[in-house]
Amino acid sequence: MHVIATAGHVDHGKSTLVRALTGIEPDRWAEERRRGMTIDLGYAWTTLASGADVAFVDVPGHQRFIGNMLAGLGPAPAVMLVVAADEGWRPQSSEHLAAVHALGISRGLVVVTRSDLADPGPAMAEALDHVGRTSLAGSAALAVSARTGEGLDALRGALDDLVGALPAPDRDGRTRLWVDRSFSVRGSGTVATGTLGAGTVRVGDELLVHRANGASHTVTVRGLQSLGRTHDEVPAVARVAVNLRGIGVDDVARGDVLLTPRVWHVTTSLDVRLVGAEASEPGGVAAERLPNRLMVHVGTLALEARVRPLGPGAVRLLLPSGLPLVGGDRVVLRDPGSRHVVGAVVVDADPPRLDRRGAAARRAEVVRGLDGAPDLAREVARRGWMRQADAGSLGITVPAGERPAETVARRGAWLVDDAAWQDAAERLRAAVQRRADTTPIDPVLALEAARAAAGAPDRTLVADLAVAAGLEVRDGRVGLPGRTAALSAPADAALGRIEERLRQRPFTAPEQHELDAAGLGPRELAAAEGTGRILRLPGDVVLLPNAPALAMRELAALPQPFTTSDARQALDSTRRIVIPLLEHLDRRGWTRRLDGSHREVAR
């Protein structure tokens, strides 16, 4: 299916033309038919000679309903600009064409209606003159009479040519369906309709209803209709009615959007490059001439935003609530107090902070140079690190492989810029070297401290960063290769005296006050243990590393099983030392506990 919106001045015959092409009355409200004027969006469809289905979104032409008009144009990939032969080019013709240009719609037809009432030549020439200065330049032009039928066959042929030249949609992509109306059907519940521009919607799908106020609801697709027919799935591009389970009709409305869950970045800040009627002005539209608040139209939504000028042709839009937008999206900026509209291309939906002097002007230069298509290398370089899922949510394509771009490497779930990786490795190396120089007794960094020192976003990256920095990861800590803990000279001498005593009497561990007096605190003991000089057991028991083997010689000589008291006497020690030592032997499987008071040597 293909979707085409109408555009043009009020009373120039847009709805009459759609009715003549499709046999369907697009004006849905009795008020519209009574007044002979389209107020809200209308919908109709037909099948062309090629077999292609075409759905029309008929928009109102009156100035008072410009918001409704933009809601119809916003999601449409092509447009049919209508001008009446007997009236020629009129004010709303210019306004609608400006909106088409602002949205960047480049595929369409110019149709001069009422050719039975006046010579269509002058109106067509004037229309083509206006169109030639916009995104619709080069569009085919035809004259028709919906009343007599003259020219309708040629128009159908031109429509066939138009839709045949439209780009193929991404039917495997994620879904973003801007809702243009919602209603309730007895026995079915809530139905939302819109133009599906990408992806495929299937019965049973889980979708997220993201509301214009930022709230969201998870729903299930209960049923689907397109062009009046029921479907199990509807691929883009299509007009689709989605029957939703899990939401009331009051909880979804025009301007809301149905999304594939968990794959869209929601933003309240946008950097946009301005385009529009003043595109010939150096640098584009003068951003400083925009009011500080204006209406932003995107998809079927209109909301007020705050404008921060960056420089000529570039502004930052600050939205009152988050929207699922990506680079390349087109928005229309409108001052409700004037007829003027300005188009803008979203070039960054996740822009950087501007908190330094001159940052806005420098950012404006960048924004003016961006076309809106997200670039993987550029976006990763700006951040240094980027989760692959976050890149996808911003609409950035990530090729497969270890190096998805020339300067980008894939490291687990992260995409990392080569320069940022090298800088992080150098920071980590310097931090570990400082630690070794200033704290030789504990010359290593814990993983979290190493992550913070490197400036890495995730602890899982530290091991690879350590390798890049020429460091080692031992027991969950990062250090210099071969560098172990070193005691101060007094602490080393004190430890030597304790070692000598333990060599004479292996099971006479020093008391805590002795360790304190010798200057052997927790860090010194940890360093000594790390170098293999001592064995530490629970209860601050310090022995030589060979104490367990020496104990086993004595315990094996005891009658089996033996008691704790037997072991204490055999080892010439105390319960403070023997109990943690026996438990250590149990854990190593050298002894086996039989009951509350007996053990035996394991055979």
C-alpha positions as CSV (number, residue, x, y, z in Angstrom):
1,M,0.0,0.0,0.0
2,H,1.0,3.6,-0.5
3,V,-0.2,6.7,1.4
4,I,-0.6,10.1,-0.1
5,A,-1.8,13.3,1.6
6,T,-3.7,16.1,0.0
7,A,-2.7,19.8,0.4
8,G,-4.1,23.1,-0.9
9,H,-6.3,26.1,-0.3
10,V,-9.8,25.7,1.3
11,D,-12.6,25.1,-1.3
12,H,-10.2,24.1,-4.1
13,G,-11.8,20.6,-4.4
14,K,-9.4,18.3,-2.5
15,S,-12.2,16.2,-0.9
16,T,-14.2,16.2,-4.2
17,L,-11.2,15.0,-6.0
18,V,-10.5,12.2,-3.5
19,R,-14.1,11.2,-3.7
20,A,-14.0,11.0,-7.5
21,L,-10.8,8.9,-7.4
22,T,-12.0,6.4,-4.7
23,G,-15.8,6.5,-4.5
24,I,-15.4,7.1,-0.8
25,E,-16.6,10.2,1.1
26,P,-13.5,11.4,3.0
27,D,-15.4,14.0,5.1
28,R,-16.4,11.9,8.2
29,W,-18.4,14.5,10.1
30,A,-21.9,15.7,9.3
31,E,-20.7,19.3,10.1
32,E,-18.1,18.9,7.3
33,R,-20.7,17.7,4.8
34,R,-23.2,20.4,5.8
35,R,-20.6,23.2,5.5
36,G,-18.9,21.7,2.4
37,M,-15.6,22.2,4.1
38,T,-13.1,19.7,5.6
39,I,-12.5,20.4,9.2
40,D,-10.6,17.2,10.3
41,L,-8.6,14.6,8.6
42,G,-10.4,12.3,6.1
43,Y,-9.5,8.9,4.8
44,A,-10.2,7.1,1.5
45,W,-8.5,4.5,-0.7
46,T,-8.5,2.9,-4.1
47,T,-6.7,0.4,-6.2
48,L,-4.8,1.7,-9.3
49,A,-4.5,-0.1,-12.7
50,S,-1.2,-1.6,-11.7
51,G,-2.8,-3.2,-8.7
52,A,-1.2,-0.9,-6.2
53,D,-3.4,0.2,-3.3
54,V,-3.3,3.9,-2.5
55,A,-4.7,5.5,0.6
56,F,-5.4,9.2,0.8
57,V,-5.3,11.4,3.9
58,D,-7.4,14.4,3.1
59,V,-6.4,17.4,5.1
60,P,-8.4,20.6,5.8
61,G,-7.5,23.7,3.8
62,H,-8.7,26.4,6.1
63,Q,-6.2,28.4,8.1
64,R,-8.0,27.7,11.4
65,F,-7.3,24.0,11.0
66,I,-3.6,24.2,10.1
67,G,-2.8,22.0,13.1
68,N,-5.0,19.2,11.7
69,M,-3.4,19.8,8.3
70,L,0.1,19.3,9.6
71,A,-1.1,16.1,11.5
72,G,-2.1,14.7,8.2
73,L,0.9,15.7,6.2
74,G,3.5,14.8,8.9
75,P,3.6,11.0,8.5
76,A,2.8,11.0,4.7
77,P,5.6,10.1,2.3
78,A,4.0,11.8,-0.7
79,V,1.5,14.6,-1.4
80,M,-1.0,15.7,-4.0
81,L,-1.1,19.5,-4.1
82,V,-4.4,20.8,-5.4
83,V,-5.1,24.2,-7.0
84,A,-8.4,25.2,-8.5
85,A,-8.3,26.5,-12.1
86,D,-11.0,29.1,-11.4
87,E,-9.3,30.6,-8.4
88,G,-5.6,30.0,-9.0
89,W,-2.9,30.3,-6.3
90,R,-4.2,31.4,-2.9
91,P,-2.9,32.2,0.6
92,Q,-3.4,28.7,1.9
93,S,-1.8,27.2,-1.2
94,S,1.4,29.0,-0.1
95,E,0.9,27.9,3.5
96,H,0.4,24.3,2.6
97,L,3.3,24.3,0.2
98,A,5.5,25.8,2.9
99,A,4.5,23.0,5.2
100,V,5.2,20.4,2.6
101,H,8.6,22.0,2.0
102,A,9.3,22.3,5.8
103,L,8.6,18.5,6.1
104,G,10.9,17.8,3.3
105,I,8.3,15.9,1.3
106,S,9.9,15.6,-2.2
107,R,7.5,13.3,-4.0
108,G,4.1,14.5,-5.2
109,L,1.8,15.7,-7.9
110,V,0.4,19.1,-8.7
111,V,-3.2,18.8,-9.7
112,V,-5.3,21.7,-11.1
113,T,-8.9,21.0,-10.4
114,R,-12.1,22.4,-11.9
115,S,-10.7,22.5,-15.4
116,D,-14.3,22.5,-16.7
117,L,-14.8,26.0,-15.1
118,A,-11.7,27.8,-16.3
119,D,-8.6,27.4,-18.4
120,P,-6.2,25.5,-16.2
121,G,-3.1,26.8,-17.9
122,P,-2.6,30.0,-15.8
123,A,-3.2,28.3,-12.5
124,M,-0.8,25.5,-13.5
125,A,1.9,27.9,-14.5
126,E,1.6,29.8,-11.3
127,A,1.6,26.6,-9.2
128,L,4.7,25.2,-10.9
129,D,6.5,28.5,-10.4
130,H,5.8,28.3,-6.6
131,V,6.6,24.6,-6.5
132,G,9.8,25.0,-8.4
133,R,11.4,26.7,-5.4
134,T,10.6,23.9,-2.9
135,S,11.2,20.3,-2.2
136,L,8.4,19.4,-4.7
137,A,10.4,20.9,-7.6
138,G,10.1,18.7,-10.7
139,S,6.7,17.2,-9.7
140,A,4.4,16.3,-12.6
141,A,1.3,18.5,-13.1
142,L,-2.1,17.6,-14.4
143,A,-5.5,19.3,-15.0
144,V,-8.7,17.4,-14.1
145,S,-12.4,17.9,-13.6
146,A,-13.8,15.9,-10.8
147,R,-17.3,16.8,-12.0
148,T,-16.9,15.7,-15.6
149,G,-14.2,13.1,-15.1
150,E,-11.9,14.7,-17.6
151,G,-8.2,14.0,-16.8
152,L,-9.0,11.5,-14.0
153,D,-7.6,8.5,-16.0
154,A,-4.4,10.5,-16.6
155,L,-4.2,11.3,-12.9
156,R,-4.6,7.7,-12.0
157,G,-1.7,6.9,-14.3
158,A,0.4,9.6,-12.8
159,L,-0.4,8.3,-9.3
160,D,0.7,4.8,-10.5
161,D,4.0,6.4,-11.6
162,L,4.3,8.3,-8.4
163,V,3.9,5.3,-6.1
164,G,6.0,3.2,-8.2
165,A,8.9,5.6,-7.7
166,L,8.5,5.8,-3.9
167,P,11.4,4.2,-1.9
168,A,10.8,0.7,-0.5
169,P,10.0,0.9,3.3
170,D,11.9,-0.9,6.0
171,R,9.4,-3.5,6.9
172,D,11.8,-5.3,9.2
173,G,12.5,-2.2,11.3
174,R,11.1,-1.0,14.5
175,T,7.6,0.4,14.7
176,R,6.6,4.0,15.3
177,L,3.0,4.7,14.4
178,W,1.8,8.3,15.1
179,V,-1.9,8.1,16.1
180,D,-4.2,10.4,14.2
181,R,-7.5,9.3,15.7
182,S,-8.9,6.9,18.3
183,F,-12.3,5.5,19.0
184,S,-14.1,2.6,20.7
185,V,-15.9,-0.2,18.9
186,R,-18.6,-2.1,20.7
187,G,-17.3,-5.6,21.5
188,S,-13.8,-4.8,20.4
189,G,-12.7,-1.9,22.6
190,T,-10.1,0.8,21.8
191,V,-8.9,1.3,18.2
192,A,-6.1,3.7,17.1
193,T,-5.4,4.6,13.5
194,G,-2.4,6.1,11.8
195,T,0.1,5.8,8.9
196,L,2.6,3.1,9.4
197,G,5.8,4.3,7.8
198,A,8.2,1.5,8.8
199,G,8.1,-1.9,10.4
200,T,5.3,-4.5,10.5
201,V,2.5,-4.7,13.1
202,R,1.1,-8.2,13.9
203,V,-1.8,-9.5,15.9
204,G,-0.4,-10.4,19.4
205,D,2.4,-7.9,19.3
206,E,3.3,-6.0,22.4
207,L,3.4,-2.3,21.8
208,L,4.1,0.8,23.9
209,V,1.6,3.7,23.8
210,H,3.8,6.7,24.4
211,R,1.6,9.7,25.2
212,A,2.2,13.3,24.3
213,N,2.5,14.1,28.1
214,G,5.3,11.5,28.5
215,A,3.3,8.8,30.1
216,S,3.3,5.3,28.6
217,H,1.2,2.1,28.6
218,T,2.0,-1.4,27.4
219,V,-0.7,-2.8,25.2
220,T,-1.3,-5.9,23.1
221,V,-2.5,-5.8,19.5
222,R,-5.9,-7.5,19.5
223,G,-6.7,-7.0,15.9
224,L,-5.7,-5.2,12.7
225,Q,-7.6,-3.6,9.8
226,S,-6.3,-1.9,6.7
227,L,-8.4,-0.4,3.9
228,G,-11.5,-1.9,5.5
229,R,-10.1,-5.5,5.5
230,T,-9.0,-7.6,8.5
231,H,-5.3,-8.7,8.6
232,D,-3.1,-10.8,10.8
233,E,-0.2,-8.5,10.0
234,V,0.2,-5.1,8.2
235,P,3.6,-4.1,6.8
236,A,4.6,-0.5,6.0
237,V,3.7,1.7,4.3
238,A,0.0,1.4,5.2
239,R,-3.0,3.1,6.7
240,V,-3.8,0.8,9.7
241,A,-6.4,0.6,12.4
242,V,-5.0,-1.2,15.5
243,N,-7.4,-2.7,18.0
244,L,-5.6,-2.4,21.4
245,R,-6.0,-4.6,24.5
246,G,-5.1,-3.1,27.8
247,I,-6.0,0.6,27.3
248,G,-9.1,2.7,27.4
249,V,-10.2,4.9,24.6
250,D,-9.5,8.0,26.8
251,D,-5.9,6.9,27.2
252,V,-4.8,7.2,23.6
253,A,-5.4,10.1,21.2
254,R,-4.0,12.0,18.3
255,G,-0.4,12.9,18.9
256,D,0.3,9.8,20.8
257,V,2.6,7.2,19.2
258,L,2.6,3.4,19.2
259,L,6.2,2.0,19.5
260,T,8.1,-1.2,19.5
261,P,9.0,-1.4,23.2
262,R,12.5,-0.8,24.6
263,V,14.2,0.2,21.3
264,W,13.5,3.9,21.1
265,H,15.4,6.8,22.6
266,V,13.0,9.2,24.3
267,T,14.4,12.8,24.4
268,T,13.4,16.2,25.7
269,S,16.2,18.0,23.9
270,L,16.9,18.3,20.2
271,D,19.5,20.0,18.1
272,V,17.9,20.9,14.8
273,R,19.0,22.5,11.5
274,L,16.5,25.0,10.2
275,V,15.2,24.8,6.6
276,G,12.2,26.5,5.0
277,A,11.0,29.5,3.1
278,E,14.2,31.5,3.9
279,A,16.6,28.7,2.9
280,S,18.3,31.1,0.5
281,E,19.4,33.3,3.4
282,P,23.1,32.8,4.3
283,G,23.3,30.1,7.0
284,G,19.7,29.3,6.6
285,V,16.8,30.7,8.6
286,A,17.9,33.3,11.2
287,A,17.4,31.5,14.5
288,E,17.5,34.7,16.5
289,R,14.3,35.8,14.7
290,L,12.3,32.8,16.1
291,P,10.3,33.4,19.3
292,N,11.6,31.8,22.4
293,R,8.5,29.6,22.5
294,L,6.7,28.1,19.5
295,M,4.7,25.1,18.4
296,V,6.6,22.0,17.2
297,H,4.7,19.7,14.9
298,V,6.1,16.2,14.5
299,G,4.1,13.2,13.2
300,T,0.6,13.9,14.3
301,L,1.6,15.8,17.4
302,A,1.7,19.5,18.2
303,L,3.3,20.7,21.4
304,E,4.9,23.9,22.7
305,A,8.7,24.0,23.0
306,R,11.3,26.4,24.3
307,V,13.8,27.6,21.7
308,R,17.5,28.2,22.4
309,P,19.2,29.7,19.4
310,L,22.7,28.3,18.8
311,G,23.6,30.4,15.8
312,P,22.4,31.0,12.2
313,G,20.3,28.1,11.0
314,A,20.7,26.1,14.2
315,V,18.6,25.9,17.4
316,R,18.1,23.6,20.4
317,L,14.5,22.7,21.1
318,L,13.6,21.9,24.8
319,L,10.5,19.9,24.9
320,P,8.1,19.7,27.9
321,S,8.0,15.9,27.7
322,G,10.0,13.1,26.1
323,L,9.4,12.1,22.5
324,P,10.8,9.1,20.5
325,L,12.7,11.1,17.9
326,V,15.9,10.3,16.0
327,G,18.3,12.1,13.7
328,G,16.8,12.7,10.3
329,D,13.3,13.3,11.6
330,R,11.6,16.4,10.1
331,V,9.6,18.8,12.3
332,V,7.7,22.0,11.6
333,L,8.1,25.0,13.8
334,R,5.1,27.4,13.9
335,D,4.3,30.6,15.7
336,P,0.6,30.4,16.5
337,G,0.4,34.2,16.1
338,S,1.6,34.1,12.5
339,R,1.1,32.1,9.3
340,H,4.8,31.5,9.0
341,V,6.1,27.9,9.3
342,V,9.8,26.8,9.4
343,G,11.0,23.4,8.8
344,A,13.8,21.7,10.8
345,V,15.8,18.5,10.5
346,V,16.6,16.7,13.7
347,V,20.4,16.3,13.6
348,D,20.9,15.1,17.2
349,A,18.3,13.6,19.5
350,D,20.9,13.2,22.3
351,P,22.8,16.5,22.2
352,P,25.8,17.4,24.4
353,R,25.5,19.8,27.3
354,L,26.4,23.4,26.5
355,D,27.9,24.8,29.8
356,R,31.0,26.6,28.6
357,R,31.5,30.0,27.1
358,G,31.1,29.9,23.4
359,A,29.8,26.4,23.4
360,A,26.5,27.3,21.6
361,A,28.3,29.0,18.7
362,R,30.7,26.1,18.3
363,R,27.8,23.7,18.4
364,A,25.9,25.7,15.8
365,E,28.8,25.2,13.3
366,V,28.5,21.4,14.0
367,V,24.8,21.4,13.6
368,R,24.9,23.3,10.3
369,G,27.3,20.6,8.9
370,L,25.1,17.6,9.8
371,D,22.5,16.2,7.4
372,G,20.6,14.4,10.1
373,A,21.7,10.9,9.2
374,P,23.3,9.4,12.3
375,D,26.9,8.4,11.8
376,L,28.3,5.6,14.0
377,A,31.9,6.8,14.2
378,R,30.9,10.4,14.8
379,E,28.4,9.6,17.6
380,V,30.7,7.1,19.4
381,A,33.7,9.5,19.1
382,R,31.7,12.3,20.7
383,R,30.8,10.1,23.7
384,G,33.9,7.9,23.8
385,W,31.8,4.9,24.8
386,M,28.3,3.9,23.7
387,R,26.2,0.9,24.4
388,Q,25.2,-0.9,21.2
389,A,21.5,-0.9,22.3
390,D,21.7,2.9,22.8
391,A,23.1,3.4,19.3
392,G,20.2,1.4,17.9
393,S,17.7,3.4,19.9
394,L,19.1,6.6,18.2
395,G,18.6,5.1,14.8
396,I,22.3,4.4,14.2
397,T,23.0,1.3,12.1
398,V,25.7,-0.9,13.7
399,P,27.4,-3.3,11.3
400,A,28.4,-6.7,12.5
401,G,31.9,-7.6,13.4
402,E,34.5,-6.7,16.0
403,R,35.1,-3.3,14.2
404,P,31.8,-1.9,13.0
405,A,33.6,1.3,11.9
406,E,37.2,2.2,11.1
407,T,37.7,4.0,14.5
408,V,35.2,2.0,16.5
409,A,35.7,-1.4,18.3
410,R,33.0,-3.6,19.8
411,R,33.9,-4.6,23.3
412,G,31.1,-6.8,24.8
413,A,27.9,-4.7,24.9
414,W,29.9,-1.5,24.3
415,L,31.1,0.4,21.2
416,V,34.3,2.2,22.0
417,D,36.2,4.9,20.1
418,D,39.8,4.0,19.5
419,A,41.2,7.3,20.8
420,A,39.0,7.2,23.9
421,W,40.2,3.7,24.6
422,Q,43.8,4.7,24.3
423,D,43.3,7.7,26.6
424,A,41.5,5.5,29.2
425,A,44.3,2.9,29.1
426,E,46.9,5.7,29.7
427,R,44.8,7.1,32.6
428,L,44.6,3.6,34.1
429,R,48.3,3.0,33.8
430,A,49.1,6.3,35.4
431,A,46.7,5.7,38.3
432,V,48.2,2.3,39.0
433,Q,51.7,3.7,38.8
434,R,50.8,6.4,41.3
435,R,49.3,3.8,43.6
436,A,52.4,1.7,43.5
437,D,54.7,4.7,44.1
438,T,52.6,6.2,47.0
439,T,51.3,3.0,48.6
440,P,53.9,0.2,48.0
441,I,52.3,-1.8,50.8
442,D,49.1,-2.1,48.7
443,P,50.2,-1.3,45.1
444,V,47.0,-2.4,43.3
445,L,43.6,-0.9,42.5
446,A,40.2,-2.7,43.0
447,L,38.2,-3.0,39.9
448,E,35.8,-0.2,40.7
449,A,38.7,2.1,41.6
450,A,40.4,1.1,38.3
451,R,37.2,1.8,36.4
452,A,36.8,5.3,37.9
453,A,40.5,6.1,37.3
454,A,40.2,5.1,33.7
455,G,36.9,7.0,33.2
456,A,35.3,3.8,31.8
457,P,31.5,3.5,32.0
458,D,31.5,-0.2,33.0
459,R,33.6,-2.4,35.2
460,T,33.5,-5.2,32.6
461,L,35.8,-3.1,30.4
462,V,38.6,-2.9,33.0
463,A,40.2,-6.3,32.2
464,D,40.7,-5.4,28.6
465,L,41.8,-1.9,29.5
466,A,44.4,-3.4,31.8
467,V,45.8,-5.5,29.0
468,A,45.9,-2.4,26.7
469,A,47.8,-0.5,29.5
470,G,50.3,-3.4,30.0
471,L,48.9,-4.2,33.5
472,E,47.8,-7.3,35.2
473,V,44.5,-8.3,36.9
474,R,45.1,-10.5,39.9
475,D,42.3,-11.6,42.3
476,G,40.0,-8.9,41.0
477,R,42.6,-6.1,41.4
478,V,44.8,-4.2,38.8
479,G,48.5,-3.8,39.3
480,L,51.9,-3.5,37.6
481,P,53.3,-6.7,36.2
482,G,55.4,-8.5,38.9
483,R,54.9,-5.7,41.5
484,T,53.8,-7.1,44.8
485,A,53.1,-5.5,48.1
486,A,56.1,-4.2,50.0
487,L,56.4,-3.6,53.7
488,S,58.2,-0.7,55.3
489,A,61.5,-1.5,56.9
490,P,60.2,-1.4,60.5
491,A,57.2,-3.6,59.6
492,D,59.4,-6.0,57.7
493,A,61.7,-6.4,60.7
494,A,58.8,-6.9,63.1
495,L,57.3,-9.5,60.9
496,G,60.7,-11.2,60.7
497,R,60.8,-11.5,64.4
498,I,57.3,-13.1,64.5
499,E,58.3,-15.5,61.7
500,E,61.3,-16.6,63.7
501,R,59.2,-17.3,66.7
502,L,56.7,-19.3,64.7
503,R,59.4,-21.3,63.2
504,Q,60.4,-22.3,66.8
505,R,56.8,-22.8,68.0
506,P,54.5,-23.0,64.9
507,F,51.2,-22.8,66.8
508,T,51.8,-19.8,69.1
509,A,50.2,-17.1,67.0
510,P,50.8,-13.5,68.3
511,E,48.1,-11.8,70.2
512,Q,46.4,-8.7,68.7
513,H,48.3,-6.3,71.0
514,E,51.6,-7.8,69.8
515,L,50.6,-7.2,66.2
516,D,49.6,-3.6,67.0
517,A,52.8,-2.9,68.9
518,A,54.8,-4.3,65.9
519,G,53.0,-1.9,63.5
520,L,51.4,-4.8,61.7
521,G,47.8,-3.6,60.9
522,P,45.4,-5.0,58.4
523,R,47.1,-3.6,55.3
524,E,50.5,-4.8,56.4
525,L,49.2,-8.3,57.2
526,A,47.3,-8.3,53.8
527,A,50.6,-7.4,52.1
528,A,52.4,-10.2,53.9
529,E,49.8,-12.7,53.1
530,G,49.8,-11.6,49.4
531,T,53.5,-12.3,49.2
532,G,53.1,-15.7,50.9
533,R,54.9,-15.0,54.1
534,I,52.0,-15.7,56.5
535,L,48.7,-17.5,56.7
536,R,45.8,-15.6,58.2
537,L,42.8,-17.4,59.8
538,P,39.6,-16.0,61.2
539,G,39.9,-14.4,64.6
540,D,43.1,-12.6,63.7
541,V,45.2,-15.7,63.9
542,V,48.5,-15.4,62.1
543,L,50.6,-18.5,61.4
544,L,53.3,-19.5,58.9
545,P,52.0,-20.9,55.6
546,N,53.4,-24.4,56.5
547,A,51.4,-24.5,59.7
548,P,48.6,-26.7,58.3
549,A,51.1,-29.4,57.0
550,L,52.9,-29.3,60.4
551,A,49.6,-29.7,62.2
552,M,48.6,-32.7,60.1
553,R,51.8,-34.6,61.2
554,E,50.8,-34.3,64.8
555,L,47.1,-35.0,64.3
556,A,47.7,-38.1,62.2
557,A,49.7,-39.5,65.1
558,L,46.7,-39.2,67.5
559,P,44.3,-42.0,68.2
560,Q,41.4,-41.5,65.8
561,P,38.9,-39.9,66.2
562,F,40.3,-37.1,68.3
563,T,38.8,-34.2,70.2
564,T,39.6,-30.5,70.1
565,S,41.3,-30.8,73.5
566,D,43.5,-33.7,72.1
567,A,44.5,-31.5,69.2
568,R,45.3,-28.5,71.5
569,Q,47.6,-30.6,73.6
570,A,49.3,-32.2,70.6
571,L,50.0,-28.9,69.0
572,D,50.9,-27.2,72.3
573,S,48.5,-24.3,71.6
574,T,45.3,-22.6,72.7
575,R,41.6,-22.9,71.7
576,R,41.9,-19.4,70.1
577,I,44.4,-20.8,67.6
578,V,43.4,-24.5,67.3
579,I,39.7,-24.1,66.5
580,P,40.2,-21.9,63.4
581,L,43.1,-24.1,62.4
582,L,41.0,-27.2,62.6
583,E,38.2,-25.6,60.6
584,H,40.7,-24.6,58.0
585,L,41.9,-28.2,57.8
586,D,38.2,-29.3,57.4
587,R,37.7,-26.9,54.5
588,R,40.8,-28.3,52.8
589,G,39.5,-31.8,53.2
590,W,42.4,-32.9,55.3
591,T,40.3,-33.6,58.4
592,R,36.7,-34.6,58.8
593,R,34.3,-33.5,61.6
594,L,32.3,-36.4,62.9
595,D,30.1,-34.7,65.6
596,G,30.2,-31.7,67.9
597,S,33.4,-32.8,69.6
598,H,35.2,-35.4,67.4
599,R,37.2,-35.3,64.2
600,E,39.4,-37.7,62.3
601,V,42.2,-37.4,59.7
602,A,40.8,-38.0,56.3
603,R,42.3,-41.0,54.6
